[in-house]
């Protein structure tokens, strides 16, 4: 299965989405026996690439957020140490 096929939600895969939708429209019954499999494989490949890109961006954002959090913790620890003196 694939996510909802909207070009708006997946602009990176617009060409593959439109190709699969066109194949399904042109072959309403043959699509069940594999006529559109090549278009589906291309769409799946595009979705995998899109997911890889999103994961990399999320991982980078998480690293930055983690560094900010660690900096706040260090700052708090330094302030607590000074207050104890």
Secondary structure, DSSP 8 states (H G I E B T S, - for coil): ------TTT-GGGHHHHHHHHHHHHH-TTGGGGTTTHHHHHHHHHHHHHHHHHHHHHHHHHHHHHHHHHHHHHHHHHHHHHHHH-
